[in-house]
Amino acid sequence: MKSSSNGGLVYSTDGGRMCPECRQPLEGCVCKARAVAAGDGVVRVSRQTKGRGGKSVTLVKGLALDAAALALLGKQLRTACGSGGTVKDGVIEVQGDHCELVMEALRKHGHHPKRAGG
């Protein structure tokens, strides 16, 4: 067993890596579940080009879903738009300017998206 400098357990041979917040194994961490469910409840769809060499990407933020459900929804949105993309840090990225298509697909899945940005 290892301990951090402030006395908190960071690794246990029984459970592996430990969450510093709730002191549970990462697989059973209750902090992550609360943080994901906490979201502000507003699904925002925006378009961004900064730092992408002038290419646009459609961003979907504010979905209160766990990682697996977010990845599945991301795949469904990419398929609906016929383009690539990824899921990073709780944000779905779809390559290209597909704001209207993404908003329509989100409505079909029972979400209430809002257009953010210009």
C-alpha positions in Angstrom: 0.0 0.0 0.0 1.1 3.5 -0.8 0.1 6.7 0.9 0.2 10.3 -0.4 2.0 13.0 1.6 -1.2 14.2 3.2 -2.0 10.7 4.5 -4.6 9.7 1.9 -4.5 6.3 0.3 -3.6 6.4 -3.4 -3.1 2.7 -4.2 -4.2 -0.5 -2.6 -3.3 -4.0 -3.7 -7.0 -4.9 -2.9 -8.7 -2.4 -5.1 -6.0 -0.8 -7.3 -6.1 3.0 -7.8 -8.1 4.9 -5.2 -10.1 8.1 -5.7 -8.6 10.9 -3.5 -12.1 12.4 -2.9 -14.2 9.4 -1.6 -11.4 7.0 -0.9 -13.1 4.2 -2.9 -11.5 2.2 -5.8 -11.8 4.1 -9.1 -14.2 1.5 -10.4 -16.6 2.1 -7.5 -16.0 5.8 -7.2 -19.1 7.8 -6.2 -17.6 11.2 -6.9 -17.5 10.6 -10.7 -21.2 9.5 -10.7 -22.3 12.6 -8.9 -20.2 14.9 -11.0 -21.6 13.4 -14.3 -25.2 13.6 -13.0 -24.7 17.1 -11.7 -24.3 18.9 -15.1 -26.3 22.1 -15.6 -29.0 20.2 -17.6 -28.7 22.4 -20.7 -27.4 20.7 -23.9 -25.5 23.3 -25.9 -24.6 22.8 -29.6 -22.0 25.1 -31.0 -19.5 25.4 -33.9 -15.8 26.1 -33.4 -12.8 26.6 -35.7 -10.1 27.9 -33.3 -7.0 25.8 -33.2 -8.2 23.5 -36.0 -6.5 25.0 -39.0 -9.6 26.7 -40.2 -11.7 23.5 -40.2 -15.0 23.7 -38.3 -16.2 21.2 -35.8 -19.6 20.9 -34.1 -19.5 20.7 -30.3 -22.1 19.2 -28.0 -21.7 20.1 -24.3 -23.8 19.7 -21.1 -25.0 16.2 -21.6 -25.5 14.5 -18.2 -24.5 11.0 -19.4 -21.9 8.6 -18.2 -18.9 7.8 -20.5 -20.4 4.8 -22.2 -23.7 6.5 -23.0 -21.9 9.6 -24.2 -19.7 7.5 -26.6 -22.8 5.7 -27.9 -24.6 9.0 -28.5 -21.5 10.4 -30.1 -21.4 7.5 -32.6 -25.1 8.0 -33.4 -24.6 11.7 -34.0 -21.6 11.1 -36.3 -23.5 8.5 -38.2 -26.5 10.9 -38.6 -24.1 13.6 -40.0 -22.1 11.2 -42.1 -18.8 12.4 -40.7 -16.1 11.6 -38.1 -15.5 12.9 -34.7 -14.7 12.0 -31.1 -15.7 12.3 -27.5 -13.3 14.2 -25.2 -13.8 15.3 -21.6 -17.6 15.0 -21.8 -17.8 16.9 -25.0 -19.0 15.3 -28.3 -17.1 16.7 -31.3 -18.5 16.1 -34.8 -16.3 17.1 -37.8 -17.8 19.8 -39.9 -20.6 22.4 -39.5 -23.6 20.1 -38.7 -25.3 22.1 -35.9 -28.8 21.8 -37.4 -28.4 18.0 -38.0 -27.0 17.4 -34.6 -29.8 19.4 -32.9 -32.5 17.4 -34.8 -30.8 14.1 -33.8 -30.6 15.2 -30.2 -34.3 16.1 -30.2 -35.1 12.6 -31.6 -33.1 11.1 -28.6 -35.2 13.1 -26.1 -32.8 15.9 -25.3 -33.6 19.6 -25.6 -30.6 21.3 -27.2 -29.9 25.0 -27.5 -27.8 26.7 -30.0 -24.8 28.4 -28.4 -22.5 30.9 -30.1 -23.1 32.7 -33.4 
